Amino acid sequence: MSQATFTVDTQLFRELGELLVGEDATALTELVKNSYDADARVVAIAGQSLGNPTKSVISIVDDGIGMNEDQFNRGFLTIAGREKTSGDRRSKVYRRIFTGEKGVGRLAARKLAKRLEVESWPWSGKFDTQGRLVSLPRGIRATIDWDKIDRCRTFSDIPRSGAVQVEIIQAKSTKLAGTTLTLRRLRKLWTKKDIQKFQRRALTFRPPLVFTDELPETFAARPLLLESVFGQTTEPGHDEPFRIDMLGAFDVVEPQGVSDAAAADWVLEILSDPKKGRITYVMAPSNKFRRKYPKAQIERATLKVRRDQSPIPFRGRIYNLLNRSWDSSIAGARVYMNGFRVLPYGEAKNDWLGIDDDTTSRSRDLLRNLKGLQGDVPRAEDPEEETKMQRNSAYWGAISLNREESPQLEMLVNREGFAPGPQLDFLTHYVRIGIDFLTRVRVSASIELKRARIELTREQRRAADRDVETPATVLTMRNDSSRVVEAARDARAAIARGDVIHASEVISATIEPLAHSISQISREMGSEQAIFRVLASIGAQQAAFSHEINGLVSTAASIISTIEKVLEMDLPDNVRRRLAVVRRNMRDLYAGLERQAFFLTDIAGLESRRRRSRQSLADRLDAAKRLLERQIEERQITLTIDLNSDLKSPPMFPAEIVALFTNLLSNAVKFAGKAGKIAIRGAATEKAVKVRVENTGSTVDLKGAEKWFEPFQSTTTEVDASLGQGMGLGLTITRSLLDEYGATIEFVRPTAGYATAIEVSFPQ
């Protein structure tokens, strides 16, 4: 009997590559995972000429432990190798749990490009003074030509083809360990959509700090249930630094929507503990939400789970926005295994929790998962709570799993999702229950305001019965306004006769409730939105206006130059005097136009709104100050600025910071008074950067200060050529802008020598 063996066709490379790696973005992510497993602290991914098939290049450079020739042969060139599946499955330096299992990640290189170049310098076991890995003096350089491999019939033909070449290289000086992969002649053109898809995946490759750290300061109770959503993915005592830098064509574009957890209105935390037979949920409102809905408080729920439900341990934290959406690059509940993203859960079109499907259906049983639950669970207070469900875009979350604790959760062969089974059903069902709990407690917290609105509607209907010619809402506002005017007259008369107590009673018992009622109705009528639309239409012309202003600056400068030349001529004295007046006026006009041009460039220029970045507060304040310098000088105001150049905002558009300071500084100038004082100070703590603007002049009553953030609340009666008369929208717009970043703004007690102070707090 003769002996036989298998013959492996090189077609296997293509088949495995297509089967195990679904998309190019996934393939590139697999190569990044290899760098993580190799203890890299930084991975730099660069793309060049991605739209040119002959010149296109992608490089992946890491500072990990590298490979020598033997490791390259046993690891990289051994398909389905066992190095990551044997032993304790942890990396050498940082003791990271390996992300790879099947040893086929390098096949991603074949899917991406026709040629792969590798240069690797193996770790010597030593560190330099900065903690970086120092290489041995000998490294390797290798090339793999996949086209040549495809022309080979079997694996045994590859050595003779020259498709795979490896050489030893010698370092001329001390080098750092690491590996560089260069992919040439890409198999497809990378479109803008392809790049954006990879960017989104790279950004969520590892969980953001808002899930690995404790809650932001915008939540009063910290920690709630979890100090961190993620358990230890390295052994105790080992740091786990890891960063992805995207360069060239992969340079990351900043998100365009809300992307700061400090802006969240609610947070949900989940802890599944099958050993104790229970799942615990904790829901907490932000400080901002509690100010608006005083009934909102921390709610807790505990459910029992049975062994026959195939329970698995997991931890989760989900941030929720009210009537707003997270940026599309982060929205949704993402799933992580051993600290790494599991696709496609949480992608824009992935509705693994069934939330979007339910919210777009006409069903009235959307919170069916909460029916019949036993234990300490929140009860429904609003029969219409189901109508307040929100889509996936209102949630930003991370669900953390551990491979060692959940071995039954098997990944699909293409690395995108888990295989169907009772463990996946358990995870899906109990995460969705947490979302439904959050919906219930959020709606219950606002029930009192809802009842007040219902009573207001009834009052409007009663008013309509008395006047059928006028819309009910308008009639109610008219009646309330008349009552406010009458009460104000009563209070003014009381003050005039020295009866301050009666005046105070009129204000608290009549004027304030009516003012609140009018404010509610005005919001429902959409007055604020109407004004904003008008302002938006003006803003649409801002770019053209900016160009015209810049043109006028040049024209003014040209006129001044012409006048200067004319004045050098032999002119009669009366003509010279008149021209001197014209020159002085033109210089004033030029200075004013130049200030406006600088300001418009800062706030309306393309660079000011192209990308969010951490802004120097001092630089942005200087841009706002230039616009108001003339008014400050004319009013003889003393402006003191103590704003360290190191103080920076969260990632924001430059125009937003300029608008913020312009609003605050113009208000301070208006109210500081002649020869008044303004002080702007900044300070940083571990959790926040705070900026305080104080001015002399009128005092703001802190007890009623919140009303100045409501639309159309203005005390400005003076009309200034530059400052204008207040519309009562400046602080409203400013607070709305800051809400997007979890920042706060409020009136605070001023320091000695000042009458009013307002403070902005940016989360670090």
Secondary structure as GFF3:
##gff-version 3
##sequence-region A 1 764
A	DSSP	alpha_helix	11	20	.	.	.	ID=ss1
A	DSSP	alpha_helix	24	37	.	.	.	ID=ss2
A	DSSP	beta_strand	42	48	.	.	.	ID=ss3
A	DSSP	beta_strand	57	62	.	.	.	ID=ss4
A	DSSP	alpha_helix	69	71	.	.	.	ID=ss5
A	DSSP	pi_helix	72	76	.	.	.	ID=ss6
A	DSSP	alpha_helix	107	112	.	.	.	ID=ss7
A	DSSP	beta_strand	113	121	.	.	.	ID=ss8
A	DSSP	beta_strand	123	127	.	.	.	ID=ss9
A	DSSP	beta_strand	133	135	.	.	.	ID=ss10
A	DSSP	beta_strand	138	145	.	.	.	ID=ss11
A	DSSP	alpha_helix	146	151	.	.	.	ID=ss12
A	DSSP	three_ten_helix	155	157	.	.	.	ID=ss13
A	DSSP	alpha_helix	158	161	.	.	.	ID=ss14
A	DSSP	beta_strand	164	170	.	.	.	ID=ss15
A	DSSP	beta_strand	178	186	.	.	.	ID=ss16
A	DSSP	alpha_helix	192	203	.	.	.	ID=ss17
A	DSSP	alpha_helix	209	212	.	.	.	ID=ss18
A	DSSP	beta_strand	243	248	.	.	.	ID=ss19
A	DSSP	three_ten_helix	261	263	.	.	.	ID=ss20
A	DSSP	beta_strand	266	273	.	.	.	ID=ss21
A	DSSP	beta_strand	278	285	.	.	.	ID=ss22
A	DSSP	alpha_helix	287	292	.	.	.	ID=ss23
A	DSSP	beta_strand	299	304	.	.	.	ID=ss24
A	DSSP	three_ten_helix	307	309	.	.	.	ID=ss25
A	DSSP	beta_strand	314	320	.	.	.	ID=ss26
A	DSSP	beta_strand	332	337	.	.	.	ID=ss27
A	DSSP	beta_strand	340	342	.	.	.	ID=ss28
A	DSSP	alpha_helix	355	359	.	.	.	ID=ss29
A	DSSP	three_ten_helix	368	370	.	.	.	ID=ss30
A	DSSP	three_ten_helix	385	388	.	.	.	ID=ss31
A	DSSP	three_ten_helix	392	394	.	.	.	ID=ss32
A	DSSP	beta_strand	395	401	.	.	.	ID=ss33
A	DSSP	alpha_helix	422	445	.	.	.	ID=ss34
A	DSSP	alpha_helix	447	466	.	.	.	ID=ss35
A	DSSP	alpha_helix	472	496	.	.	.	ID=ss36
A	DSSP	alpha_helix	500	506	.	.	.	ID=ss37
A	DSSP	pi_helix	507	511	.	.	.	ID=ss38
A	DSSP	alpha_helix	512	525	.	.	.	ID=ss39
A	DSSP	alpha_helix	527	540	.	.	.	ID=ss40
A	DSSP	alpha_helix	542	567	.	.	.	ID=ss41
A	DSSP	alpha_helix	573	604	.	.	.	ID=ss42
A	DSSP	three_ten_helix	606	609	.	.	.	ID=ss43
A	DSSP	beta_strand	613	616	.	.	.	ID=ss44
A	DSSP	alpha_helix	617	634	.	.	.	ID=ss45
A	DSSP	beta_strand	638	642	.	.	.	ID=ss46
A	DSSP	beta_strand	648	652	.	.	.	ID=ss47
A	DSSP	alpha_helix	654	672	.	.	.	ID=ss48
A	DSSP	beta_strand	677	684	.	.	.	ID=ss49
A	DSSP	beta_strand	688	695	.	.	.	ID=ss50
A	DSSP	three_ten_helix	702	709	.	.	.	ID=ss51
A	DSSP	alpha_helix	730	739	.	.	.	ID=ss52
A	DSSP	beta_strand	744	748	.	.	.	ID=ss53
A	DSSP	beta_strand	756	763	.	.	.	ID=ss54
###
